[in-house]
Structures are given as C-alpha cells and as structure tokens.
Amino acid sequence: MTDHHVWFEAPAWEERYRGSDRVFSGNVNPQLVTEVEGLEPGSALDAGCGEGGDVFWLAARGWRVTGADFSRVVLEKNEARAAELGQDIATRTEWVHADLRSWQPPRGQYDLVTSHFVHPTEAGPFRRLASAVAPGGQLLVVLHSPLDLATTMGRPDLPDAFWTAEQIAAALDLTGWEVITSQARPRPAKDPEGRDITIHDTVFRARRS
C-alpha cells in the first residue's frame, strides 16, 4: 500500500482479504498467549479481529468470543471457518461488523477485551474498549511499538498511530483499575528484505476491580 492512510480504511482491507485466501498466518498472536493463557474462560471481545486467529484460539480454550472487524469479507470468511472447525467453535463464536473508530461495544459486558495491532490516531477507541470490560475483567491492547519506526520493518510513517503502553495508560481513566502489564516487549522478526531484526510490541494489560 503506497498511501499509508488506506491503512485505516475498510475498502483497502476488503480488497486485501478478497484477493487472498489468507493474508496473515492465521496463528494466534503470541502476546495474547503470554497474557491470557492462565485466565479462567468467560466472555471475550476481540476488537479488530482480522482473520480470527485469536478468536479461534480463545474459543478452543472455552471462551465465548465476539470477533469485531470493519471488513465484511473477512467476517464472512471467519464464519465459514468457524463452521469448518465444528459445532463447539461455531457456537462459541460470533462476528460483528464494526468500525472501531466510532463503535461503542456493549458496556461492562466482557471478561476480556483484547485488541491486537489496531492503530487509532486518537484515544477514543481505547476508552470505548475499556468501557466494555466487566467488573473483574481485563483489557489487553497490543500494538506495534513506536520503537519500530526506527527499524527497517517498513511501518507506515504515521507517528500518531503508534502508542507506548504509558501513553495508552495516560489516555484511560484508570480509577478502579490495576495495571498488570505495561511495556515494549521485544521479539525477533524478519524485515521486508529478509534481514533478522528485533521489533517491539506495545503490551498494555489492566484488570477492572
């Protein structure tokens, strides 16, 4: 994508998902596994679910999961995939068409609200996701770190869309919350030229009391 602003627009993603059987690996995001593996299953919202790797991983561990995305194409693919995976997964997953830039999820509904690599340029989406967490539930936000902008990874040159964990915390009203994880977590990757580099994920997790 040459125009980095299409990064935020649904039509570009519709085209991407329509043009390929699978755009990403389909695997669960590693930070979700790290942060959530030990939690008691309940209800979960995956905001910006893409091809559903995180949704299916959670559902296989007993969670009831809502996957929300602004691409209707990918949601239809996910629904078909859920059916292929069997009744257990199909009955534990549902799919919602939603643009996180404006969508207000149901307030206080979910034991886990998770969002991976959805990069808003203002704090509203983070606040609305936090409002969807039930008492005792958790919010997990994972983003590409601003540190990646200084690497050869080829991230879009949109500094406003890259947040540190501290900036996410500052954007939220954390009265009645306990912050569990707040860091830039390194992981190995290959850049577009195939070179081994280290990138960082912003990882922010907090529990509502």
C-alpha positions as CSV (number, residue, x, y, z in Angstrom):
1,M,0.0,0.0,0.0
2,T,1.6,3.2,-1.1
3,D,-0.8,5.6,0.6
4,H,-0.4,4.8,4.2
5,H,-3.8,6.4,5.1
6,V,-5.6,3.5,3.5
7,W,-4.2,1.6,6.4
8,F,-7.3,2.9,8.3
9,E,-9.9,2.4,5.5
10,A,-12.2,-0.6,5.2
11,P,-12.2,-0.7,1.3
12,A,-8.5,-1.4,1.2
13,W,-8.8,-4.2,3.7
14,E,-11.9,-5.6,1.8
15,E,-9.7,-5.8,-1.3
16,R,-6.8,-7.4,0.6
17,Y,-9.0,-10.1,2.2
18,R,-10.9,-10.7,-1.0
19,G,-7.8,-11.1,-3.1
20,S,-6.2,-13.8,-1.0
21,D,-7.3,-16.9,0.8
22,R,-5.3,-15.8,3.8
23,V,-3.4,-12.5,4.3
24,F,-1.8,-13.3,7.6
25,S,-0.6,-16.6,9.2
26,G,-3.9,-17.4,10.9
27,N,-2.0,-18.1,14.1
28,V,-2.8,-16.7,17.5
29,N,-0.8,-13.6,18.4
30,P,2.0,-14.6,20.8
31,Q,1.3,-11.7,23.2
32,L,-2.3,-13.0,23.7
33,V,-1.0,-16.4,24.7
34,T,1.5,-14.9,27.1
35,E,-1.0,-12.6,28.8
36,V,-4.2,-14.7,28.7
37,E,-3.2,-18.4,28.9
38,G,-3.8,-18.8,32.6
39,L,-7.1,-16.9,32.8
40,E,-10.5,-18.6,33.6
41,P,-12.5,-18.6,30.3
42,G,-15.5,-16.3,30.1
43,S,-16.8,-13.9,27.6
44,A,-14.3,-12.1,25.3
45,L,-14.3,-9.4,22.6
46,D,-11.6,-9.4,20.0
47,A,-11.7,-5.9,18.5
48,G,-10.2,-5.7,15.0
49,C,-10.2,-9.5,14.8
50,G,-9.0,-9.8,11.2
51,E,-8.8,-13.4,10.1
52,G,-9.8,-14.6,13.6
53,G,-6.7,-16.4,14.8
54,D,-7.1,-15.0,18.3
55,V,-10.9,-15.6,18.3
56,F,-10.4,-19.3,17.4
57,W,-7.6,-19.8,19.9
58,L,-9.8,-18.4,22.7
59,A,-12.9,-20.4,21.6
60,A,-10.8,-23.6,21.6
61,R,-10.0,-22.9,25.3
62,G,-13.6,-22.4,26.3
63,W,-14.2,-18.7,25.9
64,R,-17.4,-17.3,24.3
65,V,-15.9,-14.8,21.8
66,T,-17.2,-12.0,19.7
67,G,-14.9,-11.0,16.8
68,A,-15.4,-7.4,15.6
69,D,-13.9,-6.0,12.4
70,F,-14.7,-3.4,9.7
71,S,-14.2,-5.9,6.9
72,R,-17.4,-7.8,6.0
73,V,-15.3,-10.0,3.7
74,V,-13.2,-11.3,6.5
75,L,-16.1,-11.7,8.8
76,E,-17.8,-14.0,6.3
77,K,-14.6,-16.0,5.9
78,N,-14.4,-16.3,9.6
79,E,-17.9,-17.5,9.9
80,A,-17.3,-20.2,7.3
81,R,-14.1,-21.2,9.0
82,A,-15.9,-21.5,12.4
83,A,-18.4,-23.9,10.8
84,E,-15.5,-26.0,9.4
85,L,-13.9,-26.1,12.8
86,G,-17.1,-27.8,14.2
87,Q,-20.1,-27.1,16.4
88,D,-18.1,-26.4,19.5
89,I,-16.3,-23.5,17.9
90,A,-19.2,-22.3,15.8
91,T,-21.5,-22.0,18.9
92,R,-18.8,-20.2,20.9
93,T,-18.0,-17.5,18.3
94,E,-20.0,-14.6,16.8
95,W,-19.0,-11.9,14.4
96,V,-19.9,-8.3,14.4
97,H,-19.3,-5.7,11.7
98,A,-17.9,-2.6,13.5
99,D,-15.6,0.3,12.7
100,L,-13.6,0.8,15.9
101,R,-13.1,4.5,15.2
102,S,-16.7,5.1,16.1
103,W,-18.2,1.8,17.5
104,Q,-19.3,1.6,21.1
105,P,-19.3,-2.0,22.2
106,P,-21.8,-3.0,24.9
107,R,-20.6,-1.5,28.2
108,G,-19.4,-3.8,31.1
109,Q,-20.1,-6.9,29.1
110,Y,-16.9,-8.9,28.7
111,D,-14.4,-10.7,31.0
112,L,-11.7,-10.0,28.4
113,V,-11.5,-7.3,25.8
114,T,-8.5,-7.7,23.5
115,S,-7.2,-5.7,20.5
116,H,-4.1,-6.5,18.5
117,F,-2.4,-4.2,16.0
118,V,-5.4,-1.8,15.6
119,H,-3.7,1.6,15.5
120,P,-6.1,4.6,16.2
121,T,-4.7,8.1,15.9
122,E,-6.7,9.3,18.9
123,A,-7.7,7.7,22.3
124,G,-11.4,7.3,21.8
125,P,-11.3,3.6,20.7
126,F,-9.2,2.6,23.7
127,R,-11.6,4.3,26.1
128,R,-14.6,2.6,24.5
129,L,-12.9,-0.8,24.6
130,A,-12.1,-0.2,28.3
131,S,-15.8,0.6,28.9
132,A,-16.8,-2.8,27.6
133,V,-14.8,-4.6,30.3
134,A,-17.0,-6.2,33.0
135,P,-16.1,-5.8,36.7
136,G,-13.2,-8.2,37.4
137,G,-12.4,-8.4,33.7
138,Q,-9.3,-7.4,31.8
139,L,-8.3,-5.2,28.9
140,L,-5.4,-6.2,26.7
141,V,-4.1,-3.8,24.0
142,V,-1.2,-4.9,21.8
143,L,0.3,-2.5,19.2
144,H,3.4,-2.2,17.1
145,S,5.7,0.0,19.2
146,P,6.8,3.4,18.1
147,L,10.3,2.0,18.5
148,D,9.7,0.1,15.3
149,L,9.6,3.3,13.3
150,A,13.4,3.5,13.7
151,T,13.9,0.0,12.3
152,T,13.9,-1.4,8.7
153,M,10.5,-3.1,9.3
154,G,8.6,-0.8,6.9
155,R,6.0,0.5,9.3
156,P,3.8,3.3,7.9
157,D,5.2,6.8,8.6
158,L,2.3,7.8,10.9
159,P,3.8,8.5,14.3
160,D,0.3,9.4,15.8
161,A,-0.8,5.9,15.2
162,F,1.9,4.3,17.3
163,W,1.5,4.3,21.1
164,T,3.6,3.3,24.0
165,A,2.0,1.5,26.9
166,E,2.5,4.6,29.0
167,Q,0.5,6.7,26.5
168,I,-2.3,4.2,26.5
169,A,-2.4,4.3,30.3
170,A,-2.4,8.1,30.3
171,A,-5.3,8.1,27.8
172,L,-7.5,6.0,30.0
173,D,-9.2,6.8,33.3
174,L,-7.6,4.0,35.4
175,T,-9.5,4.8,38.6
176,G,-10.6,1.3,39.8
177,W,-8.1,-0.5,37.5
178,E,-5.0,-2.4,38.3
179,V,-2.3,-2.3,35.6
180,I,-0.7,-5.8,35.2
181,T,1.5,-5.3,32.1
182,S,2.9,-2.1,30.6
183,Q,5.9,-2.5,28.4
184,A,7.6,-2.5,25.0
185,R,8.2,-6.3,24.6
186,P,11.0,-7.3,22.1
187,R,10.6,-10.1,19.7
188,P,12.6,-11.4,16.7
189,A,11.3,-10.7,13.2
190,K,12.4,-10.5,9.6
191,D,12.2,-7.2,7.8
192,P,10.8,-6.9,4.2
193,E,14.4,-7.6,2.9
194,G,14.6,-10.8,4.9
195,R,17.1,-9.5,7.5
196,D,16.8,-10.6,11.1
197,I,15.9,-7.7,13.3
198,T,14.3,-7.1,16.7
199,I,10.9,-5.4,16.8
200,H,8.8,-4.4,19.9
201,D,5.2,-4.8,20.7
202,T,3.5,-2.3,23.0
203,V,1.7,-4.5,25.5
204,F,-0.8,-3.0,28.0
205,R,-3.0,-5.1,30.2
206,A,-5.2,-4.0,33.1
207,R,-7.9,-5.5,35.3
208,R,-11.0,-3.7,36.3
209,S,-11.7,-4.1,40.1
